[in-house]
Amino acid sequence: MPPVITVAVLLLPVLSLLLFGLDQVEDRWVTRPSKPGTARVRRRRRVRPEHR
């Protein structure tokens, strides 16, 4: 087998695993839906100035 074909055959599984891994990363981290109800709303109390 010529060396070009050997390199191509060896790179094919590596590239397909890399593509699959990047797809999984994108699904988990980039397009992760925010879960409603888990984030608490923080309300700050307004500090009223003291009248003298």
All heavy atoms as atom14 arrays in JSON, in Angstrom:
{
  "sequence": "MPPVITVAVLLLPVLSLLLFGLDQVEDRWVTRPSKPGTARVRRRRRVRPEHR",
  "atom14_mask": [
    [1, 1, 1, 1, 1, 1, 1, 1, 0, 0, 0, 0, 0, 0],
    [1, 1, 1, 1, 1, 1, 1, 0, 0, 0, 0, 0, 0, 0],
    [1, 1, 1, 1, 1, 1, 1, 0, 0, 0, 0, 0, 0, 0],
    [1, 1, 1, 1, 1, 1, 1, 0, 0, 0, 0, 0, 0, 0],
    [1, 1, 1, 1, 1, 1, 1, 1, 0, 0, 0, 0, 0, 0],
    [1, 1, 1, 1, 1, 1, 1, 0, 0, 0, 0, 0, 0, 0],
    [1, 1, 1, 1, 1, 1, 1, 0, 0, 0, 0, 0, 0, 0],
    [1, 1, 1, 1, 1, 0, 0, 0, 0, 0, 0, 0, 0, 0],
    [1, 1, 1, 1, 1, 1, 1, 0, 0, 0, 0, 0, 0, 0],
    [1, 1, 1, 1, 1, 1, 1, 1, 0, 0, 0, 0, 0, 0],
    [1, 1, 1, 1, 1, 1, 1, 1, 0, 0, 0, 0, 0, 0],
    [1, 1, 1, 1, 1, 1, 1, 1, 0, 0, 0, 0, 0, 0],
    [1, 1, 1, 1, 1, 1, 1, 0, 0, 0, 0, 0, 0, 0],
    [1, 1, 1, 1, 1, 1, 1, 0, 0, 0, 0, 0, 0, 0],
    [1, 1, 1, 1, 1, 1, 1, 1, 0, 0, 0, 0, 0, 0],
    [1, 1, 1, 1, 1, 1, 0, 0, 0, 0, 0, 0, 0, 0],
    [1, 1, 1, 1, 1, 1, 1, 1, 0, 0, 0, 0, 0, 0],
    [1, 1, 1, 1, 1, 1, 1, 1, 0, 0, 0, 0, 0, 0],
    [1, 1, 1, 1, 1, 1, 1, 1, 0, 0, 0, 0, 0, 0],
    [1, 1, 1, 1, 1, 1, 1, 1, 1, 1, 1, 0, 0, 0],
    [1, 1, 1, 1, 0, 0, 0, 0, 0, 0, 0, 0, 0, 0],
    [1, 1, 1, 1, 1, 1, 1, 1, 0, 0, 0, 0, 0, 0],
    [1, 1, 1, 1, 1, 1, 1, 1, 0, 0, 0, 0, 0, 0],
    [1, 1, 1, 1, 1, 1, 1, 1, 1, 0, 0, 0, 0, 0],
    [1, 1, 1, 1, 1, 1, 1, 0, 0, 0, 0, 0, 0, 0],
    [1, 1, 1, 1, 1, 1, 1, 1, 1, 0, 0, 0, 0, 0],
    [1, 1, 1, 1, 1, 1, 1, 1, 0, 0, 0, 0, 0, 0],
    [1, 1, 1, 1, 1, 1, 1, 1, 1, 1, 1, 0, 0, 0],
    [1, 1, 1, 1, 1, 1, 1, 1, 1, 1, 1, 1, 1, 1],
    [1, 1, 1, 1, 1, 1, 1, 0, 0, 0, 0, 0, 0, 0],
    [1, 1, 1, 1, 1, 1, 1, 0, 0, 0, 0, 0, 0, 0],
    [1, 1, 1, 1, 1, 1, 1, 1, 1, 1, 1, 0, 0, 0],
    [1, 1, 1, 1, 1, 1, 1, 0, 0, 0, 0, 0, 0, 0],
    [1, 1, 1, 1, 1, 1, 0, 0, 0, 0, 0, 0, 0, 0],
    [1, 1, 1, 1, 1, 1, 1, 1, 1, 0, 0, 0, 0, 0],
    [1, 1, 1, 1, 1, 1, 1, 0, 0, 0, 0, 0, 0, 0],
    [1, 1, 1, 1, 0, 0, 0, 0, 0, 0, 0, 0, 0, 0],
    [1, 1, 1, 1, 1, 1, 1, 0, 0, 0, 0, 0, 0, 0],
    [1, 1, 1, 1, 1, 0, 0, 0, 0, 0, 0, 0, 0, 0],
    [1, 1, 1, 1, 1, 1, 1, 1, 1, 1, 1, 0, 0, 0],
    [1, 1, 1, 1, 1, 1, 1, 0, 0, 0, 0, 0, 0, 0],
    [1, 1, 1, 1, 1, 1, 1, 1, 1, 1, 1, 0, 0, 0],
    [1, 1, 1, 1, 1, 1, 1, 1, 1, 1, 1, 0, 0, 0],
    [1, 1, 1, 1, 1, 1, 1, 1, 1, 1, 1, 0, 0, 0],
    [1, 1, 1, 1, 1, 1, 1, 1, 1, 1, 1, 0, 0, 0],
    [1, 1, 1, 1, 1, 1, 1, 1, 1, 1, 1, 0, 0, 0],
    [1, 1, 1, 1, 1, 1, 1, 0, 0, 0, 0, 0, 0, 0],
    [1, 1, 1, 1, 1, 1, 1, 1, 1, 1, 1, 0, 0, 0],
    [1, 1, 1, 1, 1, 1, 1, 0, 0, 0, 0, 0, 0, 0],
    [1, 1, 1, 1, 1, 1, 1, 1, 1, 0, 0, 0, 0, 0],
    [1, 1, 1, 1, 1, 1, 1, 1, 1, 1, 0, 0, 0, 0],
    [1, 1, 1, 1, 1, 1, 1, 1, 1, 1, 1, 0, 0, 0]
  ],
  "atom14_positions": [
    [[0.84, -1.18, 0.0], [0.0, 0.0, 0.0], [0.89, 1.24, 0.0], [1.83, 1.32, 0.78], [-0.89, 0.01, 1.25], [-2.31, 0.2, 0.87], [-3.63, 0.28, 2.11], [-3.08, -0.25, 3.64], [0.0, 0.0, 0.0], [0.0, 0.0, 0.0], [0.0, 0.0, 0.0], [0.0, 0.0, 0.0], [0.0, 0.0, 0.0], [0.0, 0.0, 0.0]],
    [[0.57, 2.22, -0.82], [1.36, 3.46, -0.81], [1.19, 4.2, 0.52], [0.16, 4.07, 1.19], [0.77, 4.28, -1.96], [0.02, 3.31, -2.79], [-0.37, 2.17, -1.92], [0.0, 0.0, 0.0], [0.0, 0.0, 0.0], [0.0, 0.0, 0.0], [0.0, 0.0, 0.0], [0.0, 0.0, 0.0], [0.0, 0.0, 0.0], [0.0, 0.0, 0.0]],
    [[2.19, 4.96, 0.9], [2.14, 5.64, 2.21], [1.0, 6.65, 2.34], [0.48, 6.86, 3.43], [3.49, 6.33, 2.34], [4.18, 6.17, 1.05], [3.46, 5.17, 0.22], [0.0, 0.0, 0.0], [0.0, 0.0, 0.0], [0.0, 0.0, 0.0], [0.0, 0.0, 0.0], [0.0, 0.0, 0.0], [0.0, 0.0, 0.0], [0.0, 0.0, 0.0]],
    [[0.56, 7.26, 1.25], [-0.52, 8.25, 1.32], [-1.82, 7.56, 1.73], [-2.58, 8.06, 2.57], [-0.68, 8.97, -0.03], [-1.88, 9.88, -0.01], [0.58, 9.73, -0.38], [0.0, 0.0, 0.0], [0.0, 0.0, 0.0], [0.0, 0.0, 0.0], [0.0, 0.0, 0.0], [0.0, 0.0, 0.0], [0.0, 0.0, 0.0], [0.0, 0.0, 0.0]],
    [[-2.08, 6.41, 1.17], [-3.3, 5.67, 1.51], [-3.23, 5.18, 2.95], [-4.24, 5.21, 3.68], [-3.5, 4.5, 0.52], [-3.74, 5.07, -0.88], [-4.66, 3.63, 0.96], [-3.83, 4.02, -1.96], [0.0, 0.0, 0.0], [0.0, 0.0, 0.0], [0.0, 0.0, 0.0], [0.0, 0.0, 0.0], [0.0, 0.0, 0.0], [0.0, 0.0, 0.0]],
    [[-2.08, 4.76, 3.38], [-1.92, 4.28, 4.77], [-2.21, 5.42, 5.75], [-2.92, 5.23, 6.75], [-0.49, 3.75, 4.98], [-0.2, 2.78, 4.0], [-0.32, 3.17, 6.36], [0.0, 0.0, 0.0], [0.0, 0.0, 0.0], [0.0, 0.0, 0.0], [0.0, 0.0, 0.0], [0.0, 0.0, 0.0], [0.0, 0.0, 0.0], [0.0, 0.0, 0.0]],
    [[-1.67, 6.6, 5.48], [-1.92, 7.75, 6.36], [-3.4, 8.12, 6.35], [-3.98, 8.4, 7.4], [-1.03, 8.95, 5.94], [-1.44, 10.22, 6.67], [0.43, 8.63, 6.19], [0.0, 0.0, 0.0], [0.0, 0.0, 0.0], [0.0, 0.0, 0.0], [0.0, 0.0, 0.0], [0.0, 0.0, 0.0], [0.0, 0.0, 0.0], [0.0, 0.0, 0.0]],
    [[-4.02, 8.08, 5.18], [-5.44, 8.42, 5.09], [-6.29, 7.42, 5.87], [-7.24, 7.8, 6.56], [-5.86, 8.47, 3.63], [0.0, 0.0, 0.0], [0.0, 0.0, 0.0], [0.0, 0.0, 0.0], [0.0, 0.0, 0.0], [0.0, 0.0, 0.0], [0.0, 0.0, 0.0], [0.0, 0.0, 0.0], [0.0, 0.0, 0.0], [0.0, 0.0, 0.0]],
    [[-5.97, 6.15, 5.76], [-6.74, 5.13, 6.46], [-6.54, 5.25, 7.97], [-7.48, 5.03, 8.75], [-6.33, 3.72, 5.95], [-6.86, 2.63, 6.86], [-6.83, 3.53, 4.53], [0.0, 0.0, 0.0], [0.0, 0.0, 0.0], [0.0, 0.0, 0.0], [0.0, 0.0, 0.0], [0.0, 0.0, 0.0], [0.0, 0.0, 0.0], [0.0, 0.0, 0.0]],
    [[-5.36, 5.64, 8.4], [-5.13, 5.81, 9.84], [-5.76, 7.1, 10.38], [-6.18, 7.14, 11.54], [-3.62, 5.81, 10.13], [-2.91, 4.47, 9.94], [-1.42, 4.63, 10.15], [-3.47, 3.43, 10.89], [0.0, 0.0, 0.0], [0.0, 0.0, 0.0], [0.0, 0.0, 0.0], [0.0, 0.0, 0.0], [0.0, 0.0, 0.0], [0.0, 0.0, 0.0]],
    [[-5.84, 8.12, 9.56], [-6.42, 9.38, 10.03], [-7.94, 9.35, 10.08], [-8.54, 10.11, 10.84], [-5.98, 10.53, 9.12], [-4.6, 11.12, 9.39], [-4.31, 12.22, 8.4], [-4.51, 11.65, 10.8], [0.0, 0.0, 0.0], [0.0, 0.0, 0.0], [0.0, 0.0, 0.0], [0.0, 0.0, 0.0], [0.0, 0.0, 0.0], [0.0, 0.0, 0.0]],
    [[-8.55, 8.51, 9.31], [-10.01, 8.48, 9.24], [-10.66, 8.2, 10.61], [-11.54, 8.95, 11.02], [-10.45, 7.45, 8.22], [-11.59, 7.94, 7.34], [-11.11, 8.02, 5.91], [-12.76, 7.04, 7.46], [0.0, 0.0, 0.0], [0.0, 0.0, 0.0], [0.0, 0.0, 0.0], [0.0, 0.0, 0.0], [0.0, 0.0, 0.0], [0.0, 0.0, 0.0]],
    [[-10.26, 7.16, 11.33], [-10.89, 6.94, 12.65], [-10.57, 8.05, 13.65], [-11.42, 8.42, 14.47], [-10.3, 5.61, 13.14], [-9.53, 5.05, 12.03], [-9.36, 6.09, 10.99], [0.0, 0.0, 0.0], [0.0, 0.0, 0.0], [0.0, 0.0, 0.0], [0.0, 0.0, 0.0], [0.0, 0.0, 0.0], [0.0, 0.0, 0.0], [0.0, 0.0, 0.0]],
    [[-9.36, 8.59, 13.56], [-8.99, 9.66, 14.5], [-9.85, 10.89, 14.25], [-10.37, 11.5, 15.2], [-7.48, 9.99, 14.36], [-7.12, 11.21, 15.18], [-6.64, 8.79, 14.76], [0.0, 0.0, 0.0], [0.0, 0.0, 0.0], [0.0, 0.0, 0.0], [0.0, 0.0, 0.0], [0.0, 0.0, 0.0], [0.0, 0.0, 0.0], [0.0, 0.0, 0.0]],
    [[-10.03, 11.25, 13.01], [-10.84, 12.42, 12.69], [-12.31, 12.2, 13.02], [-12.99, 13.13, 13.47], [-10.67, 12.8, 11.22], [-9.31, 13.38, 10.85], [-9.23, 13.65, 9.36], [-9.03, 14.63, 11.64], [0.0, 0.0, 0.0], [0.0, 0.0, 0.0], [0.0, 0.0, 0.0], [0.0, 0.0, 0.0], [0.0, 0.0, 0.0], [0.0, 0.0, 0.0]],
    [[-12.79, 11.0, 12.82], [-14.2, 10.74, 13.15], [-14.42, 10.79, 14.66], [-15.44, 11.3, 15.12], [-14.67, 9.43, 12.55], [-13.82, 8.38, 12.92], [0.0, 0.0, 0.0], [0.0, 0.0, 0.0], [0.0, 0.0, 0.0], [0.0, 0.0, 0.0], [0.0, 0.0, 0.0], [0.0, 0.0, 0.0], [0.0, 0.0, 0.0], [0.0, 0.0, 0.0]],
    [[-13.47, 10.29, 15.45], [-13.59, 10.39, 16.9], [-13.51, 11.84, 17.36], [-14.23, 12.25, 18.28], [-12.5, 9.57, 17.59], [-12.72, 8.07, 17.62], [-11.5, 7.38, 18.22], [-13.96, 7.72, 18.4], [0.0, 0.0, 0.0], [0.0, 0.0, 0.0], [0.0, 0.0, 0.0], [0.0, 0.0, 0.0], [0.0, 0.0, 0.0], [0.0, 0.0, 0.0]],
    [[-12.65, 12.63, 16.74], [-12.54, 14.03, 17.08], [-13.84, 14.78, 16.76], [-14.33, 15.57, 17.57], [-11.38, 14.66, 16.32], [-11.11, 16.14, 16.57], [-10.61, 16.34, 17.99], [-10.1, 16.66, 15.57], [0.0, 0.0, 0.0], [0.0, 0.0, 0.0], [0.0, 0.0, 0.0], [0.0, 0.0, 0.0], [0.0, 0.0, 0.0], [0.0, 0.0, 0.0]],
    [[-14.41, 14.49, 15.63], [-15.67, 15.12, 15.25], [-16.8, 14.73, 16.2], [-17.6, 15.57, 16.62], [-16.03, 14.72, 13.81], [-17.21, 15.42, 13.18], [-16.9, 16.89, 13.0], [-17.53, 14.79, 11.84], [0.0, 0.0, 0.0], [0.0, 0.0, 0.0], [0.0, 0.0, 0.0], [0.0, 0.0, 0.0], [0.0, 0.0, 0.0], [0.0, 0.0, 0.0]],
    [[-16.85, 13.47, 16.56], [-17.86, 13.0, 17.51], [-17.69, 13.67, 18.87], [-18.65, 14.1, 19.51], [-17.78, 11.48, 17.65], [-18.73, 10.92, 18.65], [-20.07, 10.81, 18.36], [-18.29, 10.51, 19.89], [-20.96, 10.3, 19.28], [-19.17, 10.0, 20.82], [-20.51, 9.89, 20.52], [0.0, 0.0, 0.0], [0.0, 0.0, 0.0], [0.0, 0.0, 0.0]],
    [[-16.44, 13.77, 19.31], [-16.17, 14.4, 20.61], [-16.55, 15.87, 20.62], [-17.14, 16.36, 21.58], [0.0, 0.0, 0.0], [0.0, 0.0, 0.0], [0.0, 0.0, 0.0], [0.0, 0.0, 0.0], [0.0, 0.0, 0.0], [0.0, 0.0, 0.0], [0.0, 0.0, 0.0], [0.0, 0.0, 0.0], [0.0, 0.0, 0.0], [0.0, 0.0, 0.0]],
    [[-16.25, 16.58, 19.55], [-16.61, 17.99, 19.48], [-18.12, 18.18, 19.42], [-18.66, 19.14, 19.98], [-15.95, 18.65, 18.27], [-14.44, 18.85, 18.39], [-13.88, 19.39, 17.09], [-14.1, 19.77, 19.53], [0.0, 0.0, 0.0], [0.0, 0.0, 0.0], [0.0, 0.0, 0.0], [0.0, 0.0, 0.0], [0.0, 0.0, 0.0], [0.0, 0.0, 0.0]],
    [[-18.8, 17.26, 18.78], [-20.26, 17.33, 18.74], [-20.85, 17.13, 20.13], [-21.79, 17.82, 20.52], [-20.78, 16.26, 17.77], [-22.27, 16.37, 17.56], [-22.75, 17.5, 17.41], [-22.94, 15.32, 17.54], [0.0, 0.0, 0.0], [0.0, 0.0, 0.0], [0.0, 0.0, 0.0], [0.0, 0.0, 0.0], [0.0, 0.0, 0.0], [0.0, 0.0, 0.0]],
    [[-20.29, 16.21, 20.89], [-20.77, 15.98, 22.25], [-20.51, 17.19, 23.13], [-21.35, 17.57, 23.96], [-20.1, 14.74, 22.85], [-20.5, 13.45, 22.17], [-21.98, 13.19, 22.27], [-22.57, 13.29, 23.34], [-22.58, 12.86, 21.15], [0.0, 0.0, 0.0], [0.0, 0.0, 0.0], [0.0, 0.0, 0.0], [0.0, 0.0, 0.0], [0.0, 0.0, 0.0]],
    [[-19.34, 17.8, 22.97], [-19.01, 18.98, 23.76], [-19.98, 20.11, 23.43], [-20.47, 20.81, 24.32], [-17.55, 19.41, 23.5], [-17.28, 20.81, 24.02], [-16.6, 18.42, 24.15], [0.0, 0.0, 0.0], [0.0, 0.0, 0.0], [0.0, 0.0, 0.0], [0.0, 0.0, 0.0], [0.0, 0.0, 0.0], [0.0, 0.0, 0.0], [0.0, 0.0, 0.0]],
    [[-20.27, 20.29, 22.16], [-21.2, 21.34, 21.76], [-22.59, 21.08, 22.33], [-23.25, 22.0, 22.81], [-21.28, 21.42, 20.24], [-22.18, 22.51, 19.75], [-22.33, 22.5, 18.25], [-21.97, 21.48, 17.63], [-22.84, 23.49, 17.72], [0.0, 0.0, 0.0], [0.0, 0.0, 0.0], [0.0, 0.0, 0.0], [0.0, 0.0, 0.0], [0.0, 0.0, 0.0]],
    [[-23.04, 19.83, 22.31], [-24.36, 19.51, 22.84], [-24.45, 19.74, 24.33], [-25.47, 20.19, 24.84], [-24.73, 18.07, 22.53], [-25.08, 17.86, 21.07], [-25.37, 18.85, 20.37], [-25.08, 16.69, 20.64], [0.0, 0.0, 0.0], [0.0, 0.0, 0.0], [0.0, 0.0, 0.0], [0.0, 0.0, 0.0], [0.0, 0.0, 0.0], [0.0, 0.0, 0.0]],
    [[-23.38, 19.44, 25.06], [-23.45, 19.56, 26.52], [-23.21, 20.96, 27.01], [-23.84, 21.42, 27.95], [-22.41, 18.63, 27.16], [-22.81, 17.19, 27.05], [-21.83, 16.3, 27.77], [-22.12, 14.9, 27.46], [-21.32, 13.92, 27.71], [-20.15, 14.15, 28.26], [-21.65, 12.68, 27.41], [0.0, 0.0, 0.0], [0.0, 0.0, 0.0], [0.0, 0.0, 0.0]],
    [[-22.24, 21.66, 26.44], [-21.83, 22.94, 27.01], [-22.39, 24.14, 26.28], [-22.73, 25.13, 26.91], [-20.31, 23.04, 27.03], [-19.7, 22.07, 28.0], [-20.34, 21.44, 29.03], [-18.36, 21.61, 28.01], [-19.46, 20.61, 29.68], [-18.24, 20.7, 29.07], [-17.26, 21.88, 27.23], [-17.05, 20.08, 29.37], [-16.07, 21.26, 27.54], [-15.97, 20.36, 28.59]],
    [[-22.46, 24.08, 24.98], [-22.85, 25.27, 24.22], [-24.36, 25.41, 24.16], [-24.9, 26.48, 24.44], [-22.24, 25.25, 22.8], [-22.7, 26.44, 22.0], [-20.73, 25.2, 22.88], [0.0, 0.0, 0.0], [0.0, 0.0, 0.0], [0.0, 0.0, 0.0], [0.0, 0.0, 0.0], [0.0, 0.0, 0.0], [0.0, 0.0, 0.0], [0.0, 0.0, 0.0]],
    [[-25.06, 24.35, 23.82], [-26.51, 24.43, 23.65], [-27.25, 23.83, 24.83], [-28.32, 23.28, 24.67], [-26.94, 23.74, 22.35], [-26.53, 22.37, 22.41], [-26.33, 24.39, 21.15], [0.0, 0.0, 0.0], [0.0, 0.0, 0.0], [0.0, 0.0, 0.0], [0.0, 0.0, 0.0], [0.0, 0.0, 0.0], [0.0, 0.0, 0.0], [0.0, 0.0, 0.0]],
    [[-26.68, 23.93, 26.01], [-27.33, 23.37, 27.2], [-28.54, 24.22, 27.55], [-28.41, 25.42, 27.75], [-26.35, 23.36, 28.36], [-26.96, 22.81, 29.62], [-26.06, 22.84, 30.8], [-24.71, 23.23, 30.5], [-23.75, 23.31, 31.4], [-24.01, 23.04, 32.64], [-22.54, 23.67, 31.07], [0.0, 0.0, 0.0], [0.0, 0.0, 0.0], [0.0, 0.0, 0.0]],
    [[-29.71, 23.64, 27.64], [-30.88, 24.44, 28.01], [-30.83, 24.8, 29.48], [-30.44, 23.99, 30.32], [-32.06, 23.51, 27.72], [-31.49, 22.14, 27.81], [-30.05, 22.25, 27.38], [0.0, 0.0, 0.0], [0.0, 0.0, 0.0], [0.0, 0.0, 0.0], [0.0, 0.0, 0.0], [0.0, 0.0, 0.0], [0.0, 0.0, 0.0], [0.0, 0.0, 0.0]],
    [[-31.2, 26.01, 29.78], [-31.21, 26.43, 31.18], [-32.43, 25.81, 31.85], [-33.52, 25.82, 31.31], [-31.25, 27.94, 31.29], [-32.42, 28.42, 30.67], [0.0, 0.0, 0.0], [0.0, 0.0, 0.0], [0.0, 0.0, 0.0], [0.0, 0.0, 0.0], [0.0, 0.0, 0.0], [0.0, 0.0, 0.0], [0.0, 0.0, 0.0], [0.0, 0.0, 0.0]],
    [[-32.22, 25.3, 33.03], [-33.31, 24.64, 33.75], [-34.1, 25.7, 34.52], [-33.56, 26.38, 35.38], [-32.74, 23.61, 34.73], [-32.0, 22.51, 34.03], [-31.41, 21.53, 35.03], [-30.61, 20.46, 34.32], [-29.94, 19.56, 35.24], [0.0, 0.0, 0.0], [0.0, 0.0, 0.0], [0.0, 0.0, 0.0], [0.0, 0.0, 0.0], [0.0, 0.0, 0.0]],
    [[-35.36, 25.85, 34.2], [-36.15, 26.85, 34.92], [-36.43, 26.4, 36.34], [-36.66, 25.23, 36.61], [-37.44, 26.94, 34.11], [-37.53, 25.63, 33.4], [-36.12, 25.18, 33.17], [0.0, 0.0, 0.0], [0.0, 0.0, 0.0], [0.0, 0.0, 0.0], [0.0, 0.0, 0.0], [0.0, 0.0, 0.0], [0.0, 0.0, 0.0], [0.0, 0.0, 0.0]],
    [[-36.4, 27.34, 37.25], [-36.71, 27.02, 38.64], [-35.5, 26.72, 39.48], [-35.59, 26.7, 40.69], [0.0, 0.0, 0.0], [0.0, 0.0, 0.0], [0.0, 0.0, 0.0], [0.0, 0.0, 0.0], [0.0, 0.0, 0.0], [0.0, 0.0, 0.0], [0.0, 0.0, 0.0], [0.0, 0.0, 0.0], [0.0, 0.0, 0.0], [0.0, 0.0, 0.0]],
    [[-34.35, 26.47, 38.88], [-33.19, 26.17, 39.7], [-32.44, 27.43, 40.1], [-31.82, 27.46, 41.15], [-32.23, 25.22, 38.96], [-31.86, 25.83, 37.73], [-32.88, 23.89, 38.71], [0.0, 0.0, 0.0], [0.0, 0.0, 0.0], [0.0, 0.0, 0.0], [0.0, 0.0, 0.0], [0.0, 0.0, 0.0], [0.0, 0.0, 0.0], [0.0, 0.0, 0.0]],
    [[-32.51, 28.45, 39.28], [-31.82, 29.69, 39.6], [-32.71, 30.55, 40.48], [-33.85, 30.84, 40.17], [-31.45, 30.42, 38.31], [0.0, 0.0, 0.0], [0.0, 0.0, 0.0], [0.0, 0.0, 0.0], [0.0, 0.0, 0.0], [0.0, 0.0, 0.0], [0.0, 0.0, 0.0], [0.0, 0.0, 0.0], [0.0, 0.0, 0.0], [0.0, 0.0, 0.0]],
    [[-32.16, 30.95, 41.61], [-32.92, 31.8, 42.51], [-32.73, 33.26, 42.11], [-31.65, 33.67, 41.73], [-32.43, 31.63, 43.95], [-33.08, 30.46, 44.64], [-32.82, 30.53, 46.11], [-31.57, 29.84, 46.39], [-30.84, 30.01, 47.46], [-31.19, 30.87, 48.37], [-29.73, 29.34, 47.64], [0.0, 0.0, 0.0], [0.0, 0.0, 0.0], [0.0, 0.0, 0.0]],
    [[-33.79, 34.0, 42.25], [-33.71, 35.42, 41.96], [-33.24, 36.12, 43.22], [-33.85, 35.99, 44.28], [-35.08, 35.97, 41.51], [-35.0, 37.47, 41.28], [-35.54, 35.25, 40.28], [0.0, 0.0, 0.0], [0.0, 0.0, 0.0], [0.0, 0.0, 0.0], [0.0, 0.0, 0.0], [0.0, 0.0, 0.0], [0.0, 0.0, 0.0], [0.0, 0.0, 0.0]],
    [[-32.16, 36.85, 43.09], [-31.66, 37.59, 44.25], [-32.23, 39.0, 44.22], [-32.07, 39.72, 43.25], [-30.14, 37.65, 44.22], [-29.55, 36.35, 44.72], [-28.1, 36.22, 44.5], [-27.25, 37.18, 45.12], [-25.91, 37.21, 44.98], [-25.28, 36.46, 44.33], [-25.15, 38.03, 45.5], [0.0, 0.0, 0.0], [0.0, 0.0, 0.0], [0.0, 0.0, 0.0]],
    [[-32.91, 39.35, 45.29], [-33.48, 40.68, 45.37], [-32.7, 41.48, 46.4], [-32.48, 41.02, 47.52], [-34.94, 40.62, 45.75], [-35.78, 39.95, 44.71], [-37.22, 40.0, 45.07], [-38.02, 39.33, 44.05], [-39.31, 39.17, 44.13], [-39.96, 39.63, 45.17], [-39.95, 38.54, 43.17], [0.0, 0.0, 0.0], [0.0, 0.0, 0.0], [0.0, 0.0, 0.0]],
    [[-32.34, 42.65, 46.01], [-31.63, 43.52, 46.94], [-32.61, 44.47, 47.59], [-33.51, 44.99, 46.95], [-30.56, 44.32, 46.21], [-29.43, 43.49, 45.72], [-28.38, 44.38, 45.14], [-27.22, 43.62, 44.73], [-26.19, 44.14, 44.11], [-26.17, 45.42, 43.81], [-25.16, 43.39, 43.79], [0.0, 0.0, 0.0], [0.0, 0.0, 0.0], [0.0, 0.0, 0.0]],
    [[-32.39, 44.68, 48.85], [-33.21, 45.67, 49.54], [-32.64, 47.05, 49.26], [-31.43, 47.24, 49.3], [-33.2, 45.43, 51.05], [-34.04, 44.24, 51.43], [-34.16, 44.16, 52.93], [-32.84, 43.88, 53.51], [-32.51, 44.13, 54.76], [-33.37, 44.64, 55.6], [-31.3, 43.83, 55.21], [0.0, 0.0, 0.0], [0.0, 0.0, 0.0], [0.0, 0.0, 0.0]],
    [[-33.52, 47.95, 48.99], [-33.05, 49.32, 48.76], [-32.76, 49.96, 50.1], [-33.56, 49.9, 51.03], [-34.1, 50.12, 48.01], [-34.27, 49.61, 46.6], [-35.23, 50.45, 45.85], [-34.68, 51.8, 45.69], [-35.32, 52.79, 45.1], [-36.52, 52.61, 44.62], [-34.78, 53.97, 44.98], [0.0, 0.0, 0.0], [0.0, 0.0, 0.0], [0.0, 0.0, 0.0]],
    [[-31.64, 50.58, 50.16], [-31.26, 51.28, 51.39], [-31.79, 52.69, 51.29], [-31.46, 53.45, 50.38], [-29.73, 51.29, 51.57], [-29.35, 52.05, 52.81], [-29.21, 49.87, 51.61], [0.0, 0.0, 0.0], [0.0, 0.0, 0.0], [0.0, 0.0, 0.0], [0.0, 0.0, 0.0], [0.0, 0.0, 0.0], [0.0, 0.0, 0.0], [0.0, 0.0, 0.0]],
    [[-32.64, 53.02, 52.25], [-33.22, 54.36, 52.25], [-32.27, 55.31, 52.98], [-31.75, 54.99, 54.03], [-34.57, 54.35, 52.94], [-35.58, 53.55, 52.21], [-36.92, 53.65, 52.89], [-37.89, 52.83, 52.18], [-39.14, 52.71, 52.57], [-39.55, 53.35, 53.66], [-39.94, 51.96, 51.89], [0.0, 0.0, 0.0], [0.0, 0.0, 0.0], [0.0, 0.0, 0.0]],
    [[-32.09, 56.48, 52.4], [-31.21, 57.45, 53.1], [-31.9, 57.96, 54.36], [-33.12, 58.13, 54.42], [-31.05, 58.57, 52.07], [-32.2, 58.43, 51.15], [-32.57, 56.97, 51.14], [0.0, 0.0, 0.0], [0.0, 0.0, 0.0], [0.0, 0.0, 0.0], [0.0, 0.0, 0.0], [0.0, 0.0, 0.0], [0.0, 0.0, 0.0], [0.0, 0.0, 0.0]],
    [[-31.1, 58.17, 55.36], [-31.64, 58.66, 56.62], [-31.85, 60.17, 56.54], [-30.98, 60.89, 56.09], [-30.67, 58.36, 57.76], [-30.52, 56.89, 58.02], [-29.53, 56.66, 59.15], [-29.28, 57.58, 59.95], [-29.02, 55.54, 59.24], [0.0, 0.0, 0.0], [0.0, 0.0, 0.0], [0.0, 0.0, 0.0], [0.0, 0.0, 0.0], [0.0, 0.0, 0.0]],
    [[-33.02, 60.6, 56.96], [-33.3, 62.05, 56.99], [-32.96, 62.59, 58.36], [-33.35, 62.02, 59.36], [-34.79, 62.3, 56.67], [-35.15, 61.9, 55.28], [-34.76, 62.62, 54.19], [-35.86, 60.86, 54.79], [-35.23, 62.03, 53.1], [-35.89, 60.94, 53.43], [0.0, 0.0, 0.0], [0.0, 0.0, 0.0], [0.0, 0.0, 0.0], [0.0, 0.0, 0.0]],
    [[-32.25, 63.69, 58.35], [-31.88, 64.29, 59.65], [-32.61, 65.56, 59.88], [-32.96, 66.32, 59.13], [-30.38, 64.55, 59.73], [-29.64, 63.25, 59.75], [-28.18, 63.52, 59.84], [-27.48, 62.23, 59.76], [-26.24, 62.09, 60.08], [-25.54, 63.1, 60.49], [-25.68, 60.92, 59.99], [0.0, 0.0, 0.0], [0.0, 0.0, 0.0], [0.0, 0.0, 0.0]]
  ]
}
